[in-house]
Amino acid sequence: MNEFELIERIFSQMQATHAPLTGIEKGIGDDAAVMALPAGSRLVSCIDTLVQGRHFHADFTQVDKLAFEIGYKAVAVNVSDIAAMGATPHSILLALALPERLANHEWLTTFAKGLFHACQLFGVTLIGGDTTRSERLVLSVSAQGLLVADTPAVYRSGAQVGDKIYVSGTLGDAAYALQHPDSAQGIELAHRLHMPTPRIALGAALAKTGATAMIDISDGLYQDLGHICQQSSVSMRIHLDKLPSSESLSTVDLSDRLLGQLAGGDDYELAFTLPAHIKPPIGNTSVTCIGEVTALSDPITTDTKSSDNSRLELFYQNQPVTPTQPAPFSIWPNLTGYQHFTG
């Protein structure tokens, strides 16, 4: 049995134990999947790629150890994008570029268990994919979601002056775990890095509540909010003392904690804007107001390369945080967040 037969066998066996969602006419086993969409629904699609050495550890020892978590996270990061549109996740496709040393029953079975665990948690079905040989592990997952009739998609481009800015959950845990993997706090927070929780119910509720803009926090709060600013042609004022912290992270040095919360990424929480008169929906996920949308100081500016960062104002204890007045930082930090094309 070669590795591709092994992959097909493992995935087909596990898929057989998971009942497919209604509307999937043909899933794994043919040239393409066939789905029937409910009347009036719209299809929401995204794709995300995880590369060994860039999105997770280059060391094969760590890849072996984290097979379950890698399978889980490949699904979760895509489901998070679907949630950020206000849609309900439906199905995924998996493209797997596999090194020879990982093409064994133990690693593939553990990886598949993580992937199907995430599918079961988030209500999605694996409907097909592709495999190939590679020198390092590369995973591409394409996710599909549904917006039911009369439910608007929430884009990055709808934020309005006067809106309040909110985030879900807590920020900075994953970044701390990545940077301090062997510390007591890093070990305690490792699940936030390896097994994030996409906020599906909250995203869907916000679409119905009237959220004006939304994004999932993958590359860092500062950078991701900058995308909303640029596409909505607004500025934002962020109050650093309002950023929500987990109990474990709250004991970390203030400047280190804030830097991780602003630029660390991998939180997969939702950042969104709501009109001031609308309260966020009440549910199982905590929501914190961290600022407000403001007008552009220079509305003529069209340089998108510089506008993302220049449109975000930081405040701490009601005092502006600037390169010349960086407190609570000792010096103005690098807030560009995760960069996929550097190095």
C-alpha positions in Angstrom: 0.0 0.0 0.0 1.5 3.3 -1.0 1.0 6.6 0.9 -1.9 7.8 -1.2 -3.8 4.6 -0.8 -3.1 4.9 2.9 -4.4 8.4 3.0 -7.6 7.4 1.1 -8.1 4.4 3.4 -7.7 6.4 6.6 -9.8 9.3 5.6 -12.5 7.2 4.0 -12.8 5.0 7.1 -13.1 8.1 9.4 -15.5 9.9 7.1 -17.8 6.8 7.2 -18.3 7.3 10.9 -19.4 11.0 10.4 -22.8 11.5 8.9 -22.6 14.0 6.0 -24.6 17.2 6.2 -27.9 17.5 4.5 -27.5 18.7 0.9 -24.2 17.0 0.1 -25.1 14.8 -2.9 -21.5 13.5 -3.5 -18.5 14.0 -1.2 -15.2 12.0 -1.1 -14.6 9.5 -3.9 -15.2 11.3 -7.2 -13.6 14.0 -9.3 -15.6 16.7 -7.5 -18.2 17.2 -4.8 -21.8 18.0 -5.5 -23.9 20.1 -3.1 -27.5 21.3 -3.1 -27.9 24.7 -1.5 -31.1 25.6 0.4 -33.3 28.0 -1.5 -32.3 31.6 -1.0 -28.9 30.8 0.6 -25.6 32.2 -0.6 -22.3 30.3 -0.6 -19.4 31.8 1.3 -15.9 30.4 0.5 -12.4 30.9 1.7 -9.0 29.1 1.6 -6.1 29.1 4.0 -2.7 27.5 3.6 -0.4 26.3 6.5 3.2 25.7 5.7 5.7 23.8 7.9 8.4 26.2 9.1 6.2 29.3 8.7 2.8 28.6 10.3 4.0 25.7 12.6 7.3 24.3 13.7 9.9 23.3 11.1 11.2 20.5 13.3 9.7 17.1 12.3 9.9 16.0 15.9 7.4 18.8 16.8 5.3 18.0 13.7 5.1 14.4 14.9 4.1 15.5 18.3 1.4 17.9 17.1 -0.2 15.8 14.4 -3.7 16.0 16.1 -3.4 19.7 16.7 -2.3 20.4 13.1 -5.2 18.6 11.7 -7.6 20.4 14.0 -6.1 23.9 13.4 -6.2 23.4 9.6 -10.0 23.3 9.9 -10.4 25.9 12.7 -8.6 28.7 10.9 -10.8 28.4 7.9 -14.0 28.1 9.9 -13.0 31.3 11.7 -12.9 33.1 8.3 -16.4 31.8 7.6 -17.6 33.0 11.0 -16.1 36.5 10.4 -18.5 36.8 7.5 -21.5 36.0 9.7 -22.0 32.7 7.9 -22.5 29.1 9.1 -19.7 26.7 8.2 -20.8 23.8 5.9 -18.0 21.8 4.3 -14.2 21.7 3.6 -11.8 20.5 0.9 -8.3 19.4 1.9 -5.1 19.6 -0.2 -2.3 17.8 1.5 1.4 18.0 0.4 3.0 15.3 2.5 6.7 14.5 3.2 7.6 10.9 2.9 8.5 10.6 6.6 5.0 11.5 7.6 3.3 9.1 5.2 2.8 6.5 7.8 -0.3 5.0 9.5 0.4 6.5 13.0 0.9 10.1 11.9 -1.9 10.2 9.3 -4.4 8.6 11.7 -3.6 11.1 14.4 -3.7 14.0 12.0 -7.1 12.7 10.6 -8.5 12.4 14.1 -7.7 16.0 14.8 -9.2 17.1 11.5 -12.4 15.1 11.9 -12.7 16.2 15.6 -12.7 19.8 14.4 -15.2 18.9 11.7 -17.5 17.4 14.2 -17.2 20.3 16.6 -17.9 23.0 14.0 -20.5 21.1 12.0 -18.7 20.7 8.7 -18.1 17.8 6.4 -14.9 16.9 4.5 -16.2 16.5 0.9 -12.9 15.9 -1.1 -9.3 16.9 -1.6 -6.0 16.1 -3.2 -2.6 14.7 -2.1 0.9 15.1 -3.4 4.5 14.5 -2.2 6.5 17.4 -0.8 9.8 18.1 1.1 7.8 19.7 3.9 4.2 19.5 5.1 1.8 21.9 3.4 -1.9 22.0 4.1 -4.5 23.9 2.2 -8.1 23.8 3.3 -10.9 25.4 1.4 -14.0 26.0 3.5 -17.6 26.7 2.4 -20.3 28.3 4.5 -23.9 29.3 4.0 -25.7 32.6 4.6 -29.4 31.9 4.9 -31.9 34.1 3.1 -32.3 37.7 4.5 -29.1 37.4 6.5 -26.5 40.0 5.3 -22.8 39.1 5.0 -20.6 41.3 7.3 -17.8 42.8 5.3 -14.7 44.8 6.4 -15.9 47.8 4.5 -19.0 48.8 6.6 -17.6 50.5 9.7 -19.1 54.0 10.3 -17.9 56.9 12.4 -19.3 56.6 15.9 -19.4 52.8 15.9 -18.1 51.0 18.9 -15.2 48.5 18.4 -15.5 45.1 20.1 -13.4 41.9 20.4 -14.5 38.5 21.5 -12.8 36.3 24.1 -9.3 37.2 25.3 -6.2 38.3 23.3 -2.5 37.5 23.3 -2.6 33.9 24.7 -1.5 32.2 21.5 1.3 34.6 20.9 2.7 34.1 24.4 2.5 30.4 24.1 4.4 30.6 20.8 7.1 32.8 22.2 7.5 31.1 25.6 6.7 27.4 24.9 8.6 26.1 27.8 7.4 28.5 30.5 4.7 27.5 32.9 2.3 30.1 31.4 3.3 29.1 27.9 2.5 25.5 28.6 -0.8 26.5 30.2 -1.8 28.6 27.2 -0.6 26.2 24.5 -4.1 25.0 23.7 -5.0 28.6 22.6 -2.2 28.4 20.1 -2.7 24.9 18.8 -6.5 24.5 19.1 -8.2 27.9 18.7 -12.0 28.2 19.0 -13.6 29.9 16.0 -16.6 32.1 17.1 -19.3 30.6 14.8 -22.4 31.4 16.9 -21.2 34.9 17.7 -20.4 35.7 14.1 -23.9 34.5 12.9 -25.6 36.4 15.7 -23.7 39.6 14.8 -24.8 39.3 11.2 -28.4 39.4 12.4 -27.8 42.0 15.1 -26.4 44.6 12.7 -22.6 44.5 12.9 -21.2 47.0 10.4 -17.8 45.4 9.9 -16.0 42.3 11.1 -12.7 40.4 10.8 -11.1 37.4 12.5 -7.9 38.2 14.4 -5.3 36.0 12.7 -2.3 38.3 12.0 -2.6 40.6 15.1 -5.3 43.0 16.3 -3.4 46.1 15.1 -2.9 44.9 11.6 -6.3 43.3 11.2 -8.2 46.4 12.5 -6.1 48.3 10.0 -7.7 46.3 7.2 -11.2 47.5 8.4 -9.9 51.1 8.6 -8.6 51.0 5.0 -11.6 49.3 3.5 -14.1 51.4 5.5 -12.2 54.7 5.0 -12.2 55.4 8.7 -9.9 55.7 11.6 -10.0 54.0 15.0 -9.2 54.8 18.5 -8.1 51.8 20.6 -7.8 51.9 24.4 -5.0 49.5 25.4 -6.2 49.3 29.0 -9.5 47.8 27.7 -7.9 44.8 25.8 -9.2 41.6 27.4 -6.7 39.3 29.0 -6.9 35.8 30.3 -6.2 35.2 34.0 -2.9 33.6 33.1 -1.7 36.4 30.7 -2.7 39.2 33.1 0.3 38.4 35.3 2.7 39.0 32.4 4.8 42.2 32.2 2.4 44.9 30.9 4.4 46.0 27.8 5.1 42.4 26.8 1.4 41.5 27.2 0.1 44.5 25.2 2.6 43.8 22.4 1.4 40.2 22.1 -2.2 41.3 22.2 -1.7 44.0 19.5 0.7 42.2 17.1 1.0 38.5 18.2 -1.8 37.0 16.1 -3.2 33.5 16.1 -6.1 34.5 18.4 -8.9 33.7 16.0 -11.2 35.9 17.9 -13.6 38.2 16.2 -13.0 42.0 16.0 -16.2 43.9 14.9 -17.9 47.2 14.9 -21.5 48.0 16.0 -23.5 51.2 15.9 -23.3 52.8 19.4 -27.0 52.2 20.1 -26.8 48.5 19.4 -25.6 46.2 22.2 -23.6 43.0 21.2 -25.6 39.8 21.4 -25.5 37.9 24.7 -24.1 34.4 24.5 -21.4 32.0 25.8 -18.6 34.1 24.4 -17.4 37.2 26.3 -17.3 40.5 24.3 -15.4 43.6 25.2 -15.6 47.1 23.9 -12.1 48.4 23.2 -12.6 51.6 21.3 -14.5 53.6 18.8 -14.5 54.4 15.1 -13.4 58.0 14.2 -13.3 60.1 11.1 -10.1 60.3 9.0 -7.9 63.2 9.9 -6.9 63.4 6.3 -9.7 62.0 4.1 -7.8 62.7 0.9 -5.2 60.0 1.8 -5.4 57.2 -0.7 -2.0 55.5 -0.1 -3.3 52.0 1.1 0.3 50.9 1.9 0.6 53.4 4.7 -3.0 54.0 5.6 -3.7 50.8 7.5 -1.3 51.8 10.4 -1.8 55.6 10.3 -5.5 55.2 10.8 -5.2 53.5 14.2 -4.8 55.7 17.3 -3.6 54.0 20.5 -4.5 55.3 24.0 -3.5 54.1 27.4 -5.3 55.5 30.5 -6.8 58.2 28.3 -3.3 59.4 27.1 -2.2 59.0 23.5 0.5 56.4 22.8 2.8 57.6 20.0 6.4 57.1 18.8 7.4 60.2 20.8 5.3 59.2 23.9 5.3 55.4 23.8 4.3 54.7 27.4 3.4 52.0 28.5 6.0 50.8 26.1 9.6 51.8 26.7 10.1 52.4 23.0 7.6 52.4 20.1 7.1 48.7 19.3 6.8 47.0 15.9 3.1 46.4 15.5 3.0 45.1 11.9 1.8 41.7 13.1 2.4 38.4 11.2 3.9 38.8 7.8 3.4 35.9 5.4 6.0 37.0 2.8 8.9 38.1 4.8 12.1 36.1 5.4 
